[in-house]
Amino acid sequence: MTQAPVKQKFNYDQAFDRNLGWLTSKEQTKLQNSCIAIAGLGGAGGFQAQALARLGVGHFKLADLDTFELSNINRQIGATVETLGQSKVSVIRDMILAINPQARIEIFEDGITPSTIDRFLDSALLGLDGIDFFAQNTKLLFFRKCYEKKIPAVTSCPLGFGASLIVFSPDGMKFEDYFDLNDKMSEKEKRITSTLGLSPSPLCFSYMDKKVIDLNGQRASSVSPGLMLVASLSASEAVKILTGKHKVLYCPHVYQIDLLTHQVRKKYFQFGMKSPLQRLKRWLFLKLMNNQIYYLLRPRKSTNE
């Protein structure tokens, strides 16, 4: 007969003891006392919250206005058949508390808005971008406020079976300057510009189908390994920023990795996406996504296979 497990009283030091060796006791205490604001709790944000909770981060600000639906199951850690229809922010909150019942969590069920952003970022030492790719205006609001409040901010994007990472310093290049964004752009122009900035090296291009991104229909394909990698990259940067454990390479440094093709890129864009070359790439990308240039450039399989 199976016996019910004996409930053990939670002890923070014991729960996160195996972090020690890679983290010092002093660094672990810094994580315990740090507040991280995660904007968006879908694919990226949910996995980021999970990784940070298991690192022992002790204070979270969580924002998302959406609920889980069936199409989220392939890539969002909070999406299960039991959580369909439930708010993402409450599900992720409960997942964090199931890991660390002592964690302090503030939730924002209306998401990021001009009226909530200041309170959302209050006391945060780091901001993580889990905002939907198609909500570009919300991203701009988030990063502008982080910069205004001198809060480092991380964006990490899943790219097929890989991901990219950009860390924005409150004293360095601004989000809109790196991506070459302005308020006069259409939503589609902002999405194209963001796509190029997040993936300056198209490592996943060789196996990407044209339909992977529908800029008009607001559909972007993603798979769980890419989102798990987003969490690993983001959580590792969080450790560096919060503890000073290692040097942080801030924007305009960009890091990319693709697990399927075993490719890694580290690049430095002095002028961000504003350089003539990057603007030319943006123009070509628009053509590529809308006509047969894609099929002319796409690598062919060998006839010997």
C-alpha positions in Angstrom: 0.0 0.0 0.0 1.3 3.4 -1.0 1.8 5.8 2.0 1.1 9.5 1.7 4.4 11.5 1.7 5.3 13.0 5.0 5.2 16.8 4.7 8.5 18.4 5.7 8.7 21.9 7.2 10.2 24.3 4.7 13.7 25.6 5.4 15.2 28.1 2.9 18.8 27.2 3.6 18.2 23.5 3.2 16.0 23.9 0.1 18.7 25.8 -1.8 21.8 24.2 -0.2 22.8 22.5 -3.5 23.2 25.9 -5.1 26.2 26.4 -2.9 29.5 25.6 -4.6 28.3 27.4 -7.7 27.0 30.3 -5.5 28.6 31.4 -2.3 26.4 31.8 0.9 26.7 35.6 0.5 25.5 35.4 -3.1 22.6 33.1 -2.2 21.5 35.6 0.5 21.6 38.4 -2.1 19.3 36.4 -4.4 17.0 35.7 -1.4 16.7 39.5 -0.7 16.4 40.6 -4.4 13.2 41.6 -6.2 12.8 40.8 -9.8 9.9 42.1 -12.0 8.8 39.7 -14.7 6.5 41.3 -17.3 4.6 38.6 -19.1 4.2 35.0 -17.9 3.6 33.0 -21.1 6.4 31.0 -22.8 9.4 33.1 -21.7 8.2 34.6 -18.4 6.9 31.4 -17.0 10.1 29.5 -17.5 12.1 32.5 -16.3 10.0 32.5 -13.1 10.6 28.8 -12.6 14.4 29.1 -13.0 14.7 32.1 -10.7 12.5 30.5 -8.0 14.8 27.4 -8.0 17.8 29.7 -7.7 16.2 31.0 -4.5 15.1 34.5 -5.5 12.9 35.7 -2.7 10.8 38.5 -4.1 8.8 38.7 -7.4 6.7 41.2 -9.2 4.5 39.3 -11.8 2.4 40.9 -14.5 0.1 39.3 -17.1 -3.5 39.9 -18.1 -4.0 36.7 -20.0 -5.3 33.2 -19.2 -4.0 29.8 -20.3 -5.5 28.2 -23.4 -4.9 24.9 -25.2 -2.5 26.3 -27.8 -0.1 27.3 -25.0 0.5 23.7 -23.9 3.4 23.1 -26.3 5.7 25.8 -24.8 4.4 27.4 -21.6 5.3 25.8 -18.3 2.1 26.9 -16.5 -0.2 25.5 -19.2 -1.7 22.1 -18.4 -5.1 20.6 -18.9 -5.9 21.6 -15.3 -4.9 25.3 -15.7 -6.8 26.0 -18.9 -8.9 29.2 -18.4 -6.9 30.2 -15.3 -5.0 33.5 -15.1 -1.3 33.1 -15.9 -0.2 35.3 -13.2 -2.0 33.3 -10.5 -0.8 30.0 -11.8 2.8 31.1 -11.9 2.5 32.7 -8.5 1.3 29.3 -7.1 4.1 27.5 -8.8 6.7 29.8 -7.2 5.1 29.4 -3.8 5.1 25.6 -4.2 8.9 25.9 -4.6 9.5 28.5 -2.0 6.6 29.2 0.4 8.5 32.1 1.9 8.7 34.0 -1.4 7.1 37.4 -1.5 5.0 37.9 -4.6 3.0 40.8 -5.9 0.8 40.2 -8.9 -0.6 42.6 -11.5 -3.6 40.9 -13.2 -4.1 43.9 -15.6 -0.6 43.5 -17.0 1.7 46.4 -17.8 -0.1 49.7 -18.4 0.9 53.3 -18.0 -1.1 53.4 -14.7 0.6 50.2 -13.2 4.1 50.4 -14.5 5.6 52.6 -11.8 4.1 50.4 -9.0 5.2 47.3 -10.9 8.8 48.3 -11.0 8.9 49.8 -7.5 11.7 48.1 -5.5 12.7 45.9 -8.4 16.4 45.4 -8.9 16.0 43.8 -12.3 13.3 43.7 -15.0 12.7 40.6 -17.3 10.9 40.9 -20.6 8.4 38.2 -21.1 6.0 40.4 -23.0 4.3 39.1 -26.1 6.2 39.8 -29.3 3.2 41.4 -30.8 2.7 43.9 -28.0 5.5 46.2 -29.1 4.1 49.3 -27.5 4.0 47.6 -24.2 7.6 46.5 -24.6 8.6 50.1 -25.3 6.8 51.3 -22.1 8.5 48.6 -20.0 12.0 49.3 -21.2 11.6 53.1 -21.1 10.5 52.9 -17.5 13.3 50.5 -16.6 15.8 53.0 -18.1 14.1 55.9 -16.3 14.2 54.2 -13.0 17.8 53.0 -13.5 16.8 49.3 -13.5 18.8 46.8 -15.7 16.5 45.0 -18.0 16.9 41.7 -19.9 15.2 40.5 -23.1 15.7 37.0 -24.3 13.9 35.7 -27.4 13.3 32.0 -28.4 14.5 31.4 -31.9 13.5 27.9 -33.0 15.7 25.5 -31.0 17.8 28.4 -29.8 17.6 31.9 -28.2 19.2 35.3 -28.2 20.0 37.5 -25.2 20.4 41.3 -24.8 20.9 43.0 -21.5 20.1 46.7 -21.2 22.0 48.8 -18.8 20.4 51.9 -17.2 23.5 53.8 -18.2 24.0 52.4 -21.7 22.2 52.1 -25.0 18.4 52.5 -24.7 16.1 49.8 -26.0 14.6 52.0 -28.7 18.0 53.2 -29.8 19.4 49.6 -30.2 16.3 48.4 -32.1 16.0 51.7 -34.1 12.4 52.1 -33.0 10.2 55.2 -32.8 6.6 56.0 -32.0 5.8 57.0 -35.6 6.4 53.4 -36.9 3.5 51.2 -37.6 3.1 48.1 -35.5 4.3 45.9 -38.4 7.4 48.0 -38.8 8.2 47.7 -35.1 7.8 43.9 -35.3 10.2 43.7 -38.3 12.7 45.9 -36.6 12.5 43.9 -33.4 12.9 40.6 -35.3 16.1 41.7 -36.9 17.5 43.1 -33.6 16.7 40.0 -31.7 18.2 37.7 -34.4 21.0 39.5 -36.1 22.5 36.1 -37.0 19.8 33.9 -38.5 21.1 30.7 -36.9 17.7 29.0 -37.3 17.2 30.0 -40.9 18.3 26.7 -42.4 15.4 24.8 -40.8 12.8 27.7 -40.5 9.6 27.5 -42.5 8.4 30.9 -43.9 5.1 30.5 -42.0 7.0 30.4 -38.6 6.2 34.2 -38.3 2.9 35.8 -39.4 3.5 39.5 -38.8 -0.1 40.3 -39.8 -1.9 37.4 -38.2 0.0 37.7 -34.9 1.3 34.1 -34.8 4.8 33.1 -34.0 5.8 29.5 -33.7 8.0 28.4 -30.8 9.1 25.1 -29.2 9.9 24.4 -25.6 13.7 23.9 -25.9 14.0 27.4 -27.1 12.0 28.8 -24.2 13.9 26.7 -21.6 17.1 28.2 -23.1 15.6 31.7 -22.6 15.1 30.9 -19.0 18.6 29.6 -18.6 20.1 32.6 -20.3 18.0 35.1 -18.3 18.5 33.5 -15.0 22.3 33.3 -15.4 22.3 37.0 -16.3 20.2 37.7 -13.3 22.7 36.1 -11.0 25.5 38.2 -12.5 23.6 41.4 -12.2 22.3 40.8 -8.7 25.4 39.3 -7.1 28.3 40.8 -9.2 29.6 37.3 -9.8 30.8 37.8 -13.3 31.1 40.6 -15.9 27.8 41.5 -17.7 28.1 42.3 -21.4 25.4 45.0 -21.9 23.8 46.1 -25.1 24.9 46.6 -27.9 26.4 43.2 -27.2 24.2 40.4 -28.4 24.5 36.7 -27.7 22.8 33.9 -29.7 22.9 30.1 -29.5 21.2 27.4 -31.6 21.0 24.0 -30.0 19.9 22.2 -33.2 22.8 23.4 -35.4 25.3 23.8 -32.5 26.1 27.4 -33.5 27.0 30.2 -31.2 27.4 33.9 -31.9 28.6 36.9 -29.8 28.3 40.2 -31.6 28.8 43.9 -30.8 26.7 46.4 -32.8 28.2 49.8 -32.0 25.2 51.6 -33.6 22.6 49.0 -32.9 20.2 48.4 -35.7 20.6 52.0 -36.9 23.6 51.4 -39.1 23.1 51.5 -42.9 23.9 47.8 -43.1 21.3 46.8 -40.6 18.7 49.1 -42.1 19.4 47.4 -45.5 18.9 44.0 -43.8 15.6 45.2 -42.5 14.4 46.2 -46.0 15.5 42.8 -47.4 13.8 41.0 -44.5 10.5 42.7 -45.3 10.9 41.5 -48.9 11.9 38.1 -47.8 8.8 37.7 -45.7 6.4 38.8 -48.4 7.7 37.3 -51.7 9.7 34.6 -53.3 13.1 35.8 -52.2 12.7 33.5 -49.3 12.5 30.5 -51.5 15.5 31.6 -53.6 17.6 32.0 -50.5 16.4 29.0 -48.5 19.1 26.2 -48.4 18.2 23.2 -50.6 18.7 19.6 -49.6 21.5 17.8 -51.4 20.4 15.7 -54.3 22.7 12.9 -53.0 20.6 12.5 -49.8 
